[in-house]
Amino acid sequence: MQCNPGCGACCIAPSISSPIPGMPNGKPAGVRCIQLDNNNLCKIFGQPQRPKVCLQFQADRQVCGSSAAEALTIITQLENLTE
């Protein structure tokens, strides 16, 4: 499955513990990544400074659903299960 352009749910819903350029301590769940632009696209996509966890994320219907809103709901629920 390909990412839905402009979704950004994977850059908002989960916590990321590794450093992100501009967010040296990572980011908490539910906080928009500083590297997410106004179109919900990653500004450092394909760049070496992109966190490994972001590189490893694979879009999947079970996680992403069929819309950005559904993806945000699903990923938030998954994040809450791992607290």
N, CA, C and O atoms as a GROMACS GRO file, in nm:
protein
  332
    1MET      N    1   0.084  -0.118   0.000
    1MET     CA    2   0.000   0.000   0.000
    1MET      C    3   0.089   0.125   0.000
    1MET      O    4   0.193   0.127   0.066
    2GLN      N    5   0.049   0.226  -0.073
    2GLN     CA    6   0.118   0.354  -0.074
    2GLN      C    7   0.056   0.446   0.032
    2GLN      O    8  -0.063   0.436   0.062
    3CYS      N    9   0.138   0.534   0.087
    3CYS     CA   10   0.086   0.634   0.180
    3CYS      C   11  -0.016   0.721   0.108
    3CYS      O   12  -0.004   0.747  -0.012
    4ASN      N   13  -0.114   0.765   0.182
    4ASN     CA   14  -0.210   0.861   0.128
    4ASN      C   15  -0.146   0.999   0.136
    4ASN      O   16  -0.125   1.050   0.246
    5PRO      N   17  -0.115   1.061   0.023
    5PRO     CA   18  -0.051   1.193   0.026
    5PRO      C   19  -0.133   1.292   0.108
    5PRO      O   20  -0.255   1.301   0.094
    6GLY      N   21  -0.065   1.366   0.194
    6GLY     CA   22  -0.131   1.466   0.275
    6GLY      C   23  -0.197   1.411   0.399
    6GLY      O   24  -0.271   1.483   0.466
    7CYS      N   25  -0.174   1.285   0.433
    7CYS     CA   26  -0.234   1.225   0.551
    7CYS      C   27  -0.166   1.277   0.678
    7CYS      O   28  -0.227   1.348   0.756
    8GLY      N   29  -0.040   1.242   0.698
    8GLY     CA   30   0.038   1.291   0.812
    8GLY      C   31   0.007   1.226   0.945
    8GLY      O   32   0.068   1.263   1.045
    9ALA      N   33  -0.086   1.132   0.952
    9ALA     CA   34  -0.125   1.071   1.080
    9ALA      C   35  -0.007   1.006   1.151
    9ALA      O   36   0.003   1.013   1.273
   10CYS      N   37   0.082   0.943   1.076
   10CYS     CA   38   0.198   0.876   1.136
   10CYS      C   39   0.300   0.977   1.189
   10CYS      O   40   0.393   0.938   1.259
   11CYS      N   41   0.283   1.104   1.156
   11CYS     CA   42   0.371   1.210   1.204
   11CYS      C   43   0.305   1.292   1.314
   11CYS      O   44   0.362   1.390   1.363
   12ILE      N   45   0.185   1.253   1.353
   12ILE     CA   46   0.111   1.324   1.457
   12ILE      C   47   0.077   1.230   1.573
   12ILE      O   48   0.110   1.260   1.688
   13ALA      N   49   0.013   1.119   1.544
   13ALA     CA   50  -0.043   1.033   1.650
   13ALA      C   51   0.061   0.964   1.738
   13ALA      O   52   0.046   0.967   1.860
   14PRO      N   53   0.164   0.902   1.682
   14PRO     CA   54   0.254   0.826   1.771
   14PRO      C   55   0.359   0.912   1.840
   14PRO      O   56   0.396   1.020   1.792
   15SER      N   57   0.406   0.861   1.953
   15SER     CA   58   0.523   0.922   2.015
   15SER      C   59   0.645   0.871   1.940
   15SER      O   60   0.646   0.759   1.889
   16ILE      N   61   0.747   0.954   1.932
   16ILE     CA   62   0.874   0.916   1.870
   16ILE      C   63   0.982   0.951   1.969
   16ILE      O   64   1.001   1.068   2.003
   17SER      N   65   1.054   0.851   2.016
   17SER     CA   66   1.154   0.874   2.121
   17SER      C   67   1.290   0.915   2.066
   17SER      O   68   1.372   0.969   2.141
   18SER      N   69   1.316   0.891   1.941
   18SER     CA   70   1.446   0.927   1.884
   18SER      C   71   1.447   1.073   1.841
   18SER      O   72   1.342   1.130   1.813
   19PRO      N   73   1.566   1.133   1.836
   19PRO     CA   74   1.575   1.274   1.796
   19PRO      C   75   1.526   1.297   1.653
   19PRO      O   76   1.545   1.214   1.564
   20ILE      N   77   1.463   1.410   1.635
   20ILE     CA   78   1.415   1.456   1.505
   20ILE      C   79   1.476   1.595   1.488
   20ILE      O   80   1.477   1.672   1.584
   21PRO      N   81   1.526   1.630   1.369
   21PRO     CA   82   1.577   1.767   1.353
   21PRO      C   83   1.473   1.870   1.398
   21PRO      O   84   1.361   1.872   1.348
   22GLY      N   85   1.512   1.955   1.492
   22GLY     CA   86   1.421   2.053   1.548
   22GLY      C   87   1.346   2.004   1.671
   22GLY      O   88   1.282   2.082   1.741
   23MET      N   89   1.354   1.873   1.697
   23MET     CA   90   1.290   1.812   1.814
   23MET      C   91   1.391   1.713   1.873
   23MET      O   92   1.373   1.592   1.858
   24PRO      N   93   1.496   1.762   1.938
   24PRO     CA   94   1.604   1.675   1.982
   24PRO      C   95   1.564   1.566   2.082
   24PRO      O   96   1.636   1.468   2.098
   25ASN      N   97   1.451   1.582   2.149
   25ASN     CA   98   1.404   1.482   2.245
   25ASN      C   99   1.291   1.397   2.188
   25ASN      O  100   1.220   1.330   2.262
   26GLY      N  101   1.276   1.399   2.056
   26GLY     CA  102   1.165   1.327   1.994
   26GLY      C  103   1.036   1.406   2.010
   26GLY      O  104   1.039   1.527   2.028
   27LYS      N  105   0.923   1.336   2.003
   27LYS     CA  106   0.795   1.405   2.016
   27LYS      C  107   0.695   1.317   2.090
   27LYS      O  108   0.695   1.195   2.075
   28PRO      N  109   0.610   1.380   2.171
   28PRO     CA  110   0.506   1.303   2.239
   28PRO      C  111   0.392   1.268   2.144
   28PRO      O  112   0.374   1.329   2.039
   29ALA      N  113   0.316   1.169   2.183
   29ALA     CA  114   0.199   1.128   2.106
   29ALA      C  115   0.102   1.246   2.093
   29ALA      O  116   0.081   1.321   2.188
   30GLY      N  117   0.044   1.259   1.976
   30GLY     CA  118  -0.056   1.362   1.952
   30GLY      C  119   0.001   1.498   1.917
   30GLY      O  120  -0.074   1.592   1.890
   31VAL      N  121   0.133   1.510   1.917
   31VAL     CA  122   0.198   1.636   1.882
   31VAL      C  123   0.247   1.627   1.738
   31VAL      O  124   0.310   1.529   1.698
   32ARG      N  125   0.216   1.728   1.663
   32ARG     CA  126   0.256   1.735   1.522
   32ARG      C  127   0.408   1.745   1.512
   32ARG      O  128   0.469   1.829   1.579
   33CYS      N  129   0.470   1.661   1.431
   33CYS     CA  130   0.614   1.667   1.409
   33CYS      C  131   0.650   1.801   1.344
   33CYS      O  132   0.581   1.847   1.253
   34ILE      N  133   0.757   1.861   1.390
   34ILE     CA  134   0.801   1.990   1.336
   34ILE      C  135   0.840   1.977   1.188
   34ILE      O  136   0.842   2.077   1.116
   35GLN      N  137   0.871   1.856   1.143
   35GLN     CA  138   0.912   1.834   1.005
   35GLN      C  139   0.795   1.807   0.911
   35GLN      O  140   0.815   1.779   0.793
   36LEU      N  141   0.673   1.816   0.962
   36LEU     CA  142   0.554   1.797   0.880
   36LEU      C  143   0.513   1.933   0.825
   36LEU      O  144   0.486   2.026   0.902
   37ASP      N  145   0.508   1.945   0.692
   37ASP     CA  146   0.476   2.076   0.633
   37ASP      C  147   0.324   2.101   0.632
   37ASP      O  148   0.246   2.019   0.679
   38ASN      N  149   0.285   2.214   0.577
   38ASN     CA  150   0.143   2.253   0.574
   38ASN      C  151   0.057   2.160   0.490
   38ASN      O  152  -0.066   2.159   0.505
   39ASN      N  153   0.119   2.082   0.402
   39ASN     CA  154   0.047   1.986   0.320
   39ASN      C  155   0.054   1.845   0.380
   39ASN      O  156   0.018   1.747   0.315
   40ASN      N  157   0.101   1.837   0.505
   40ASN     CA  158   0.117   1.708   0.575
   40ASN      C  159   0.215   1.615   0.504
   40ASN      O  160   0.195   1.494   0.500
   41LEU      N  161   0.319   1.672   0.450
   41LEU     CA  162   0.426   1.595   0.388
   41LEU      C  163   0.553   1.616   0.470
   41LEU      O  164   0.576   1.724   0.523
   42CYS      N  165   0.634   1.512   0.479
   42CYS     CA  166   0.758   1.518   0.557
   42CYS      C  167   0.863   1.600   0.483
   42CYS      O  168   0.896   1.573   0.368
   43LYS      N  169   0.916   1.702   0.552
   43LYS     CA  170   1.018   1.789   0.493
   43LYS      C  171   1.154   1.719   0.483
   43LYS      O  172   1.240   1.764   0.407
   44ILE      N  173   1.174   1.610   0.558
   44ILE     CA  174   1.304   1.541   0.555
   44ILE      C  175   1.291   1.400   0.497
   44ILE      O  176   1.380   1.316   0.516
   45PHE      N  177   1.182   1.375   0.426
   45PHE     CA  178   1.163   1.244   0.362
   45PHE      C  179   1.282   1.218   0.269
   45PHE      O  180   1.319   1.303   0.188
   46GLY      N  181   1.341   1.100   0.282
   46GLY     CA  182   1.455   1.063   0.197
   46GLY      C  183   1.588   1.121   0.242
   46GLY      O  184   1.690   1.098   0.178
   47GLN      N  185   1.588   1.197   0.351
   47GLN     CA  186   1.711   1.258   0.400
   47GLN      C  187   1.773   1.170   0.508
   47GLN      O  188   1.701   1.099   0.579
   48PRO      N  189   1.906   1.172   0.522
   48PRO     CA  190   1.971   1.086   0.621
   48PRO      C  191   1.937   1.120   0.766
   48PRO      O  192   1.950   1.034   0.853
   49GLN      N  193   1.893   1.240   0.795
   49GLN     CA  194   1.859   1.277   0.932
   49GLN      C  195   1.720   1.233   0.974
   49GLN      O  196   1.680   1.253   1.089
   50ARG      N  197   1.645   1.174   0.884
   50ARG     CA  198   1.511   1.124   0.917
   50ARG      C  199   1.527   1.007   1.015
   50ARG      O  200   1.608   0.917   0.991
   51PRO      N  201   1.451   1.006   1.125
   51PRO     CA  202   1.464   0.900   1.224
   51PRO      C  203   1.441   0.760   1.166
   51PRO      O  204   1.359   0.742   1.076
   52LYS      N  205   1.514   0.664   1.220
   52LYS     CA  206   1.504   0.526   1.173
   52LYS      C  207   1.360   0.472   1.185
   52LYS      O  208   1.313   0.401   1.097
   53VAL      N  209   1.292   0.508   1.293
   53VAL     CA  210   1.155   0.461   1.311
   53VAL      C  211   1.065   0.510   1.198
   53VAL      O  212   0.974   0.439   1.156
   54CYS      N  213   1.090   0.630   1.149
   54CYS     CA  214   1.012   0.684   1.037
   54CYS      C  215   1.045   0.611   0.907
   54CYS      O  216   0.957   0.583   0.826
   55LEU      N  217   1.173   0.581   0.890
   55LEU     CA  218   1.215   0.507   0.770
   55LEU      C  219   1.152   0.369   0.765
   55LEU      O  220   1.120   0.319   0.657
   56GLN      N  221   1.134   0.309   0.881
   56GLN     CA  222   1.083   0.172   0.888
   56GLN      C  223   0.931   0.161   0.880
   56GLN      O  224   0.879   0.052   0.858
   57PHE      N  225   0.860   0.272   0.897
   57PHE     CA  226   0.715   0.266   0.892
   57PHE      C  227   0.668   0.226   0.753
   57PHE      O  228   0.714   0.280   0.653
   58GLN      N  229   0.578   0.130   0.749
   58GLN     CA  230   0.520   0.085   0.623
   58GLN      C  231   0.369   0.110   0.626
   58GLN      O  232   0.300   0.063   0.717
   59ALA      N  233   0.320   0.182   0.529
   59ALA     CA  234   0.175   0.205   0.521
   59ALA      C  235   0.104   0.070   0.504
   59ALA      O  236   0.148  -0.015   0.427
   60ASP      N  237  -0.003   0.053   0.577
   60ASP     CA  238  -0.079  -0.071   0.575
   60ASP      C  239  -0.226  -0.038   0.599
   60ASP      O  240  -0.257   0.046   0.684
   61ARG      N  241  -0.315  -0.100   0.529
   61ARG     CA  242  -0.458  -0.072   0.542
   61ARG      C  243  -0.506  -0.086   0.686
   61ARG      O  244  -0.592  -0.010   0.730
   62GLN      N  245  -0.450  -0.184   0.762
   62GLN     CA  246  -0.492  -0.205   0.900
   62GLN      C  247  -0.452  -0.088   0.991
   62GLN      O  248  -0.518  -0.061   1.092
   63VAL      N  249  -0.345  -0.018   0.955
   63VAL     CA  250  -0.297   0.096   1.034
   63VAL      C  251  -0.347   0.228   0.977
   63VAL      O  252  -0.381   0.320   1.052
   64CYS      N  253  -0.351   0.238   0.846
   64CYS     CA  254  -0.384   0.364   0.780
   64CYS      C  255  -0.531   0.380   0.747
   64CYS      O  256  -0.576   0.491   0.721
   65GLY      N  257  -0.604   0.271   0.746
   65GLY     CA  258  -0.745   0.279   0.711
   65GLY      C  259  -0.764   0.329   0.569
   65GLY      O  260  -0.681   0.303   0.482
   66SER      N  261  -0.872   0.402   0.547
   66SER     CA  262  -0.902   0.449   0.411
   66SER      C  263  -0.902   0.602   0.401
   66SER      O  264  -0.934   0.657   0.296
   67SER      N  265  -0.865   0.669   0.510
   67SER     CA  266  -0.860   0.815   0.508
   67SER      C  267  -0.764   0.865   0.615
   67SER      O  268  -0.722   0.789   0.703
   68ALA      N  269  -0.728   0.992   0.606
   68ALA     CA  270  -0.640   1.052   0.706
   68ALA      C  271  -0.706   1.049   0.844
   68ALA      O  272  -0.639   1.020   0.944
   69ALA      N  273  -0.834   1.078   0.850
   69ALA     CA  274  -0.905   1.078   0.979
   69ALA      C  275  -0.906   0.938   1.040
   69ALA      O  276  -0.886   0.921   1.161
   70GLU      N  277  -0.929   0.838   0.956
   70GLU     CA  278  -0.929   0.700   1.006
   70GLU      C  279  -0.790   0.659   1.052
   70GLU      O  280  -0.776   0.593   1.155
   71ALA      N  281  -0.687   0.698   0.977
   71ALA     CA  282  -0.549   0.667   1.016
   71ALA      C  283  -0.516   0.730   1.150
   71ALA      O  284  -0.454   0.666   1.235
   72LEU      N  285  -0.555   0.854   1.170
   72LEU     CA  286  -0.528   0.923   1.295
   72LEU      C  287  -0.596   0.851   1.412
   72LEU      O  288  -0.537   0.836   1.519
   73THR      N  289  -0.718   0.806   1.392
   73THR     CA  290  -0.790   0.732   1.495
   73THR      C  291  -0.722   0.600   1.526
   73THR      O  292  -0.700   0.567   1.643
   74ILE      N  293  -0.687   0.524   1.424
   74ILE     CA  294  -0.626   0.392   1.442
   74ILE      C  295  -0.490   0.405   1.510
   74ILE      O  296  -0.461   0.334   1.606
   75ILE      N  297  -0.406   0.494   1.460
   75ILE     CA  298  -0.271   0.507   1.515
   75ILE      C  299  -0.277   0.560   1.659
   75ILE      O  300  -0.196   0.521   1.742
   76THR      N  301  -0.372   0.648   1.688
   76THR     CA  302  -0.390   0.696   1.825
   76THR      C  303  -0.431   0.581   1.917
   76THR      O  304  -0.380   0.570   2.028
   77GLN      N  305  -0.522   0.496   1.871
   77GLN     CA  306  -0.564   0.381   1.950
   77GLN      C  307  -0.446   0.286   1.975
   77GLN      O  308  -0.428   0.237   2.086
   78LEU      N  309  -0.365   0.262   1.872
   78LEU     CA  310  -0.248   0.176   1.887
   78LEU      C  311  -0.148   0.237   1.986
   78LEU      O  312  -0.091   0.166   2.068
   79GLU      N  313  -0.128   0.366   1.977
   79GLU     CA  314  -0.038   0.436   2.070
   79GLU      C  315  -0.088   0.420   2.213
   79GLU      O  316  -0.009   0.393   2.303
   80ASN      N  317  -0.217   0.437   2.234
   80ASN     CA  318  -0.275   0.424   2.368
   80ASN      C  319  -0.258   0.284   2.425
   80ASN      O  320  -0.245   0.267   2.546
   81LEU      N  321  -0.259   0.183   2.338
   81LEU     CA  322  -0.240   0.044   2.382
   81LEU      C  323  -0.096   0.018   2.426
   81LEU      O  324  -0.071  -0.076   2.501
   82THR      N  325  -0.003   0.099   2.382
   82THR     CA  326   0.139   0.075   2.413
   82THR      C  327   0.190   0.163   2.526
   82THR      O  328   0.309   0.160   2.557
   83GLU      N  329   0.103   0.241   2.588
   83GLU     CA  330   0.147   0.329   2.696
   83GLU      C  331   0.192   0.250   2.817
   83GLU      O  332   0.232   0.309   2.918
   0.00000   0.00000   0.00000
